[in-house]
Structures are given as C-alpha cells and as structure tokens.
Amino acid sequence: MLFSTRVFSAPQAGFRRVRFSSAILGGLAAMAWLGGCATVSDRPGDGKTARDETVKLQIVLDAWKFGPGVVDGHRGEFTDKALEFYREAKGLPKGYLPDTSNIQPYTTYTITAEDKAMIGTMAEKPEELAKQKRLPYVSMAELLGERFHTTPGFLAELNPGVNIEALPVGAVVKVTNVHRPFRVGDYPSAYPAAPKSVASIRHVYVDTKTRMLEVRDSGKLIAAFPITPGSEEHPAPLGDWKVVKAVPWPWYRYDEGVLERGERTKVYYMLPPGPNSPVGILWTGLNRPGIGIHGTTSPDTIGRAGSHGCIRLSNWDAATFYTLVQKNVPVTIR
C-alpha cells in the first residue's frame, strides 16, 4: 500500500502544488564526482556556462545532504549557505568548492505510464479535498520538477518549445541530473529510518533567522537544509523540544480554528495523504502539540513564504531528513 493511514494535526495551510525530482548517476561515477575539492572562483562566469556550473555545484551539495533549495542554476542564498555548511562538514577553508569536473549537469528521462497514472486533480475546498483518495500531482511538470529537485519553470527552460503536459508515454525530456531522484513509489521503503540509537548522539538545530536546519551527530555537522520556520504571525516556538514521531504519508487534520487562532474546533476535515498534502510527504511531530517538521506542496517557496508555526522542508529534503532522525532526538529552535 502506497500511503499510510496515520493521522496528525498540524497548523499549516495552503494547497499549492508540488514538484518531483530524479537523476541518473551510477555508483562508481557518483563516488568519483562527489570526492574531490578544488580551489576555484567562488562565482562562475556569465551566461549559460554559469548556469550549468551552478547546476553542477547544486547537484553535489544536494547529494552530500547540504540542500541548496531547488536545483535551477541560480546561485541564490541557499546555494551559498549550503556551500558554507559543506565546507564546515569537510573541514575546508573558505574559497574551496567541490570538484564538479566529472559531473554532467543534465540527463534525459523517458516518461512512463506509471508517471501518467500519478497525475490527478485537486479540489479547491477542504471539504471536497477530504473526499479524495489522495492528493496527487496535478501536472507532469510538477511531478518531474519534484522528482529532479527543480521547478517546472526550469524544466521549461531546458526543453524550449516542448509542451511537457502533452507528451505521450515514451517521450524523452531533458532534466537535472540529481544524484538521488525522489520517486513516490520508493518512499519510504528506499529511505530507511535511522536506528533508535541516534537519539543519544544526534541533535537537530532550527535557525529561524538564517532559515536553515542542521543535523549534527556527536556535534559533527552531517546535513543541512533550507526551511520555512513559521511566520511573523505564527512564529516557530523557540526552545528545546524532542521528536515524538515521524510519519511518512500522513493524513492532515484541516481545522480553520487551529490555522487562524491556534484552537481546535469541532469543524474539521481529514485530508488524505499525497505529494500535494499541505504537509507534504512527512510529518515529524515534536513534543509541542501541533508543531512539527514536514514537507510542502511548494518547494520553490521554501525560505520565502511563511507557515503556521511549523518548519517546512521540500519533499525531497523531508525524505532525507526522515532517514536521519528518530524518536527522542533533541530539536532546538532558536
């Protein structure tokens, strides 16, 4: 069965669409291009070459679990923050960049019947959404965008003149060559949870000012991802908390009282799981009721649009985060 039937309540609304991601890199090739470092300019040149070099950098950072946000060739703040964390984790001085000389920034992908079957519709009202069996992708561009850790807009840039929605099964599209594509059918089976023993050595830090989440193991940085940590109206609660559960494919309790006032009411709707769930593909609940770390329907808005007190990750980062934490792992929000 693809989706679980676990239920939780969380204060994050919105039904914006998601995007999926995927890439093809073999084991030995991956080891080669993830390995070395080189002293180079901190900024690539201009034009298409700069875009492609940035894509290669983003692919490497993403593969090492230092999320740059979407892989789209734009050298934004989260790419730079991911690079800083990468340097810290590897003990590298400022000015060093990963060696990307062996990386191909793009690959091709053949659309399958299974992909087509994942496309559906989303009702506009929560009472209608609650009647659906799942909250699916609503377009092929959305599915491929999330699978390959990018955006429908960048896919359109890579495939000029191509109507991705009209492509038949067997059609080939150009995509970002990310190390680990995110596929709905592989989650969570291909993303094993961390052993329970990590609760005594791992610590999650959420920085509401830099909008980054860090995972440390015995103090050593092992991963970092861009986040949306609440909003001015509904800030993430500062303090020390713990993970109480991590639920893939959660159901979502839509309650306007919780969303608007932080109060549970008797009028609510249970929304089914799916990549377009308001909390994405994962709910990691904390020991603060209604607060958790979860996925999103809109990865391109991470760090830029507010949430209702929770900490939002892209769905592909949420899947990786699931493999790093366990019940009782401390979470410090600062």
LINFENPE-V266983 format. One line per field, one symbol per residue. burial: # if it has 24 or more other C-alpha atoms within 12 Angstrom, else .. Layout:
BEGIN
burial = ???
END
This chain:
BEGIN
burial = ..#...###################....#..##..#.............##########################.#############.....#####..#######.#...##.##..#...#..##.#.#######################.#.....##.......############..##..#.#....##.########.#######....###########..####...################.##.........#################################################################.
END
